[in-house]
Amino acid sequence: MNGRRRWFVLKQGELFWFKNSAVTCVLVPRGVIPVATCLIVKGAEDVLNRKFVFEFSTPQETMYFVADSEKAKKEWINPIGCSIVQHSTDDEIVDYNSGQTTTGLSQYVVQYNTFI
């Protein structure tokens, strides 16, 4: 399976993807996925038989992402999960790990090989 290196930004309930790491606020993304359309985001090493894989499923398709490490994988799964809940209910989200309430997510930029 050939992967293509892509860069992603999770911001305001949308997952933007870019072809290179030169991500700026004026750069037009190659694609946008509304996170509220996501049904599930979870680890998927067993599906692709590869380390650091996670799955992002919408009613239309399932996408697989390969992070550079287990830590990076978790750093994507957790905020995407929070964003799904936040943008599907518009309620505050409680981070059960820290006990703090959040009303928004920061911008995340990371490199992934995308398998679709």
C-alpha positions as CSV (number, residue, x, y, z in Angstrom):
1,M,0.0,0.0,0.0
2,N,1.5,3.3,-1.1
3,G,0.9,6.3,1.2
4,R,1.2,9.9,0.4
5,R,2.6,12.3,3.0
6,R,0.0,15.0,3.8
7,W,-0.3,17.7,6.4
8,F,-3.4,18.2,8.4
9,V,-4.9,21.0,10.4
10,L,-7.8,20.5,12.8
11,K,-9.5,23.8,13.4
12,Q,-13.1,24.9,14.3
13,G,-14.6,21.5,13.6
14,E,-13.0,20.9,10.2
15,L,-10.0,18.8,9.2
16,F,-8.1,20.5,6.4
17,W,-5.4,18.8,4.4
18,F,-2.5,20.1,2.5
19,K,0.1,18.6,0.1
20,N,3.1,20.1,1.8
21,S,4.3,21.4,5.2
22,A,4.2,25.1,4.1
23,V,0.8,25.5,5.9
24,T,-0.1,29.2,6.3
25,C,-3.4,31.0,6.9
26,V,-3.5,32.1,3.2
27,L,-2.8,28.7,1.7
28,V,-5.9,27.1,0.2
29,P,-6.3,23.5,1.5
30,R,-6.5,20.6,-0.9
31,G,-9.5,19.3,0.9
32,V,-11.8,19.8,4.0
33,I,-13.6,17.2,6.0
34,P,-16.3,18.5,8.4
35,V,-15.5,16.6,11.7
36,A,-19.2,16.5,12.6
37,T,-19.7,14.0,9.8
38,C,-17.3,11.6,11.4
39,L,-18.9,8.5,13.0
40,I,-15.8,7.2,14.6
41,V,-12.1,7.9,15.1
42,K,-10.1,5.1,16.6
43,G,-6.8,3.1,16.5
44,A,-6.7,0.7,13.5
45,E,-3.3,-1.0,13.6
46,D,-5.1,-4.4,13.2
47,V,-6.9,-3.3,10.0
48,L,-3.8,-2.3,8.0
49,N,-1.4,-4.5,10.0
50,R,0.8,-1.4,10.6
51,K,1.9,0.6,13.6
52,F,0.4,4.0,14.5
53,V,-2.6,3.7,12.3
54,F,-6.0,5.3,13.1
55,E,-9.3,5.3,11.3
56,F,-11.6,8.2,10.6
57,S,-15.0,7.1,9.3
58,T,-17.8,9.1,7.8
59,P,-21.1,7.7,6.3
60,Q,-19.4,8.0,2.9
61,E,-16.0,6.6,3.5
62,T,-13.3,5.4,5.9
63,M,-9.9,7.0,5.8
64,Y,-6.7,5.6,7.4
65,F,-3.9,7.8,8.8
66,V,-0.5,6.7,9.8
67,A,1.2,8.8,12.5
68,D,4.9,9.0,13.1
69,S,4.5,7.6,16.7
70,E,2.0,6.3,19.2
71,K,2.1,9.6,20.9
72,A,1.3,11.5,17.7
73,K,-1.6,9.1,17.0
74,K,-3.1,9.8,20.4
75,E,-2.6,13.5,19.9
76,W,-4.9,13.3,16.9
77,I,-7.5,10.8,18.1
78,N,-8.2,12.7,21.3
79,P,-8.9,16.2,19.8
80,I,-10.7,14.8,16.8
81,G,-13.0,12.8,19.2
82,C,-13.6,16.0,21.3
83,S,-14.3,18.0,18.1
84,I,-16.8,15.4,17.0
85,V,-18.7,15.7,20.3
86,Q,-18.3,19.5,20.4
87,H,-19.6,20.1,16.9
88,S,-22.4,17.6,17.1
89,T,-23.9,19.0,20.3
90,D,-22.5,22.5,20.7
91,D,-22.2,21.8,24.4
92,E,-19.0,22.2,26.5
93,I,-16.7,19.2,26.5
94,V,-15.1,17.9,29.7
95,D,-11.6,16.6,29.4
96,Y,-11.9,13.6,31.7
97,N,-8.1,13.3,31.9
98,S,-7.6,16.8,33.3
99,G,-11.0,17.5,34.7
100,Q,-11.0,20.8,32.8
101,T,-13.8,22.1,30.6
102,T,-13.0,23.3,27.1
103,T,-15.1,25.2,24.6
104,G,-12.7,25.2,21.7
105,L,-9.8,23.3,20.2
106,S,-6.4,24.6,19.3
107,Q,-4.9,24.3,15.8
108,Y,-3.0,21.1,15.3
109,V,-0.5,20.5,12.5
110,V,1.2,17.2,11.9
111,Q,2.5,15.0,9.1
112,Y,0.7,11.8,8.1
113,N,0.8,9.3,5.4
114,T,-2.8,9.0,4.2
115,F,-4.2,5.8,2.9
116,I,-7.6,6.0,1.2
